[in-house]
Amino acid sequence: MYAAGRIRILRAVSAVALATALPLFLTSCGDGGGATAESSATAPVKTFDCLTEAQAKAGSITFKDTGGNAVDGYLAGAGTTGIVLAHQADGNVCQWVPKALELAGSGYRVLAIDSNGDEPPEVVAGAQLLRSKGAKKLVLMGASKGGTSVLAAAAKVAPAPDAVVSLSAPERYGQMDAAAAVPGLTAPILYMAADGDTAFADSTKALSKASVKAAENSLYIVTGANHGVSMLDDAGNWAKVTAFLKKYGG
């Protein structure tokens, strides 16, 4: 009787001691840099209004650029050819989502980047991401400032991309200097701008002229005044781009 009662008392004391010590132990682990439940929780991935719930769940992604900064994006499709899409200054990832879905349906693995403003590190990291997911061939495509960014990034991607598409790109945008990058690019490049989009048609012509080492240098100055992605609403213009993608992306 006495022994049994003593055991019950010891167990009760042990339980109280454990309950008291456990929070202190967890707190000391957190203070020492260990992950607590709160600190280790994964931040929610950004979603976009242009995506359905199913699309957002399947394709919303956050990755790190080459400087370690978080970048949001939308990933769609499969296959062994990856395409990075960089949007204009007046847009976000949604600007490319309709074409991203179409390209994904055609057998490409597509990453539309939601730019934070430091585009070449984002594009380079996006290229690395697609390659890590099985892309054997790689195309960089961007519109307006996104066109400047893919040209600047193409000089930094290793191995070099298989092709680049630049739509209505200025020669320079912020700290990005496509004019300095394109003379050294050897990948095939498709340039497109509208003749009524005068300043950007002029910059596109200048970039094309400077691309002296490109394996193919296709320059299309199309009719109208559309800018960047909006040129691709024209079926003929989009056909030029998709033919180029098929030629070099397979």
C-alpha positions as CSV (number, residue, x, y, z in Angstrom):
1,M,0.0,0.0,0.0
2,Y,2.7,2.4,1.0
3,A,4.9,1.5,-2.0
4,A,2.0,1.9,-4.4
5,G,1.0,5.3,-3.0
6,R,4.6,6.5,-3.2
7,I,4.8,5.5,-6.9
8,R,1.6,7.4,-7.6
9,I,3.0,10.5,-5.9
10,L,6.3,10.3,-7.8
11,R,4.4,10.0,-11.1
12,A,2.3,13.0,-10.3
13,V,5.4,15.1,-9.4
14,S,7.1,13.9,-12.6
15,A,4.2,15.0,-14.7
16,V,4.1,18.4,-13.2
17,A,7.8,18.8,-13.6
18,L,7.6,17.8,-17.3
19,A,4.7,20.2,-17.9
20,T,6.7,23.0,-16.3
21,A,10.0,22.2,-18.1
22,L,8.7,21.6,-21.6
23,P,7.7,25.2,-22.4
24,L,11.0,26.4,-21.1
25,F,12.8,23.8,-23.2
26,L,10.9,24.8,-26.4
27,T,11.5,28.5,-25.7
28,S,15.3,28.0,-25.2
29,C,15.4,26.0,-28.5
30,G,13.6,28.9,-30.3
31,D,16.0,31.5,-28.8
32,G,18.9,29.4,-29.9
33,G,17.9,29.6,-33.6
34,G,15.9,26.4,-33.7
35,A,12.6,26.4,-35.7
36,T,9.4,26.9,-33.7
37,A,6.0,26.0,-35.2
38,E,5.4,29.7,-36.0
39,S,8.8,30.5,-37.5
40,S,9.0,27.3,-39.6
41,A,5.5,27.7,-41.1
42,T,5.7,28.2,-44.9
43,A,4.5,31.6,-46.1
44,P,1.4,31.3,-48.3
45,V,2.2,31.4,-52.0
46,K,0.9,34.4,-53.8
47,T,-2.1,33.8,-56.1
48,F,-3.5,36.0,-58.9
49,D,-7.0,37.0,-59.8
50,C,-6.6,35.8,-63.3
51,L,-6.2,32.2,-62.2
52,T,-8.9,29.8,-61.3
53,E,-8.7,28.1,-57.9
54,A,-7.5,24.9,-59.6
55,Q,-4.8,26.8,-61.7
56,A,-3.6,28.7,-58.6
57,K,-3.3,25.5,-56.6
58,A,-1.5,23.7,-59.3
59,G,0.8,26.4,-60.6
60,S,1.4,29.3,-58.2
61,I,5.0,29.2,-57.1
62,T,7.5,31.2,-55.2
63,F,11.2,30.8,-55.8
64,K,14.4,32.7,-55.1
65,D,16.2,34.9,-57.6
66,T,20.0,34.7,-57.9
67,G,20.3,37.3,-55.2
68,G,18.2,35.3,-52.8
69,N,15.0,37.4,-53.1
70,A,11.6,35.8,-53.2
71,V,9.9,35.9,-56.6
72,D,6.3,34.8,-57.3
73,G,5.2,33.2,-60.5
74,Y,2.9,30.9,-62.4
75,L,4.2,27.5,-63.6
76,A,2.3,25.5,-66.2
77,G,2.8,22.6,-68.6
78,A,5.3,19.9,-68.9
79,G,7.7,18.6,-71.5
80,T,11.4,19.2,-72.1
81,T,11.3,22.8,-73.5
82,G,11.0,25.5,-70.9
83,I,9.9,29.1,-71.6
84,V,10.4,32.0,-69.2
85,L,7.9,34.8,-69.7
86,A,8.7,38.3,-68.4
87,H,6.0,41.0,-68.3
88,Q,5.8,44.7,-69.1
89,A,6.1,47.5,-66.6
90,D,2.3,48.1,-66.7
91,G,1.5,44.5,-65.9
92,N,2.1,41.4,-63.7
93,V,2.1,37.7,-64.2
94,C,-1.5,37.8,-65.5
95,Q,-0.3,39.6,-68.6
96,W,1.2,36.4,-69.8
97,V,-1.2,33.8,-68.3
98,P,-3.4,33.4,-71.4
99,K,-0.4,32.7,-73.6
100,A,1.3,30.6,-70.9
101,L,-1.8,28.3,-70.8
102,E,-1.8,28.1,-74.6
103,L,1.9,27.2,-74.7
104,A,1.5,24.7,-71.9
105,G,-1.3,23.1,-74.0
106,S,1.2,22.9,-76.9
107,G,3.6,20.8,-74.8
108,Y,5.9,23.5,-73.3
109,R,6.8,23.9,-69.7
110,V,6.2,27.6,-69.0
111,L,7.1,30.0,-66.1
112,A,5.5,33.4,-66.1
113,I,7.4,35.6,-63.6
114,D,5.8,38.3,-61.4
115,S,8.7,40.8,-61.5
116,N,9.8,42.7,-58.4
117,G,11.8,45.1,-60.6
118,D,15.2,43.4,-60.6
119,E,14.5,41.4,-63.7
120,P,17.8,39.7,-64.9
121,P,18.4,37.8,-61.6
122,E,14.7,36.7,-61.7
123,V,14.9,35.5,-65.3
124,V,18.2,33.7,-64.7
125,A,16.7,32.0,-61.6
126,G,13.6,31.2,-63.6
127,A,15.7,29.5,-66.2
128,Q,17.5,27.5,-63.6
129,L,14.1,26.5,-62.1
130,L,12.8,25.2,-65.4
131,R,16.0,23.2,-66.1
132,S,15.8,21.7,-62.6
133,K,12.3,20.5,-63.5
134,G,13.5,18.7,-66.6
135,A,13.7,21.3,-69.4
136,K,16.5,20.4,-71.9
137,K,15.8,23.4,-74.1
138,L,15.2,26.9,-72.9
139,V,13.6,30.0,-74.5
140,L,13.4,33.5,-72.8
141,M,10.6,35.7,-73.9
142,G,9.6,39.1,-72.7
143,A,7.6,42.2,-73.6
144,S,8.7,45.9,-73.3
145,K,10.8,46.1,-70.1
146,G,10.5,42.3,-70.0
147,G,12.0,42.2,-73.5
148,T,14.9,44.2,-72.2
149,S,15.3,41.9,-69.2
150,V,15.4,38.7,-71.2
151,L,18.1,40.1,-73.5
152,A,20.1,41.2,-70.6
153,A,19.6,37.9,-68.8
154,A,20.5,35.8,-71.8
155,A,24.0,37.0,-71.4
156,K,24.1,35.6,-67.9
157,V,22.2,32.3,-68.3
158,A,24.5,29.3,-68.4
159,P,24.3,27.2,-70.5
160,A,23.1,29.9,-72.9
161,P,19.4,29.8,-73.9
162,D,18.4,28.1,-77.1
163,A,16.4,31.1,-78.3
164,V,15.2,34.6,-77.2
165,V,12.0,36.5,-78.1
166,S,11.9,40.2,-77.5
167,L,8.8,42.3,-78.0
168,S,8.8,46.1,-78.1
169,A,12.0,46.3,-76.0
170,P,13.7,49.5,-75.1
171,E,17.5,49.3,-75.4
172,R,17.8,50.2,-71.7
173,Y,15.4,50.2,-68.8
174,G,16.5,51.3,-65.4
175,Q,19.7,49.4,-64.6
176,M,19.2,46.9,-67.4
177,D,21.2,47.4,-70.6
178,A,20.1,45.2,-73.4
179,A,22.2,47.3,-75.9
180,A,25.4,46.2,-74.1
181,A,24.3,42.5,-73.9
182,V,23.1,41.7,-77.4
183,P,26.4,42.1,-79.4
184,G,27.7,39.0,-77.5
185,L,24.5,36.8,-77.8
186,T,24.8,33.8,-80.0
187,A,21.3,32.3,-79.5
188,P,18.7,32.9,-82.2
189,I,16.7,36.0,-81.5
190,L,13.2,37.1,-82.7
191,Y,12.6,40.8,-82.4
192,M,9.1,42.3,-82.9
193,A,7.7,45.8,-82.6
194,A,4.8,47.7,-84.2
195,D,5.6,50.5,-86.7
196,G,3.1,52.8,-85.0
197,D,4.8,52.3,-81.6
198,T,7.6,54.5,-82.9
199,A,10.2,54.8,-80.1
200,F,10.0,51.0,-79.4
201,A,10.2,50.2,-83.1
202,D,13.3,52.3,-83.3
203,S,14.9,50.6,-80.3
204,T,14.0,47.1,-81.6
205,K,15.6,47.9,-84.9
206,A,18.8,49.1,-83.1
207,L,18.9,46.0,-80.9
208,S,18.5,43.7,-83.9
209,K,21.2,45.6,-85.8
210,A,23.6,45.1,-82.9
211,S,22.9,41.4,-82.6
212,V,25.8,40.5,-84.9
213,K,26.6,37.1,-83.4
214,A,23.0,35.7,-83.2
215,A,22.6,32.4,-85.0
216,E,19.4,33.8,-86.4
217,N,18.3,37.5,-86.2
218,S,14.6,37.8,-87.1
219,L,13.2,41.3,-87.1
220,Y,9.5,41.8,-87.6
221,I,8.2,45.4,-87.7
222,V,4.5,44.8,-87.9
223,T,1.7,47.1,-88.7
224,G,-0.3,49.0,-86.1
225,A,0.5,50.7,-82.8
226,N,0.1,47.8,-80.4
227,H,2.8,47.4,-77.8
228,G,4.4,44.3,-76.3
229,V,2.1,41.4,-75.4
230,S,-0.9,43.1,-77.2
231,M,0.8,42.5,-80.6
232,L,0.2,38.8,-80.0
233,D,-3.6,39.4,-80.1
234,D,-3.0,39.4,-83.9
235,A,-3.1,35.8,-85.1
236,G,-0.4,36.5,-87.8
237,N,2.0,38.0,-85.2
238,W,1.4,35.1,-82.8
239,A,2.0,32.6,-85.6
240,K,5.4,34.2,-86.2
241,V,6.3,33.7,-82.6
242,T,5.0,30.1,-82.3
243,A,6.8,29.1,-85.5
244,F,10.0,30.5,-84.0
245,L,9.4,28.6,-80.7
246,K,8.8,25.4,-82.6
247,K,11.9,25.8,-84.7
248,Y,14.2,26.2,-81.7
249,G,12.2,24.7,-78.9
250,G,10.8,21.7,-80.7
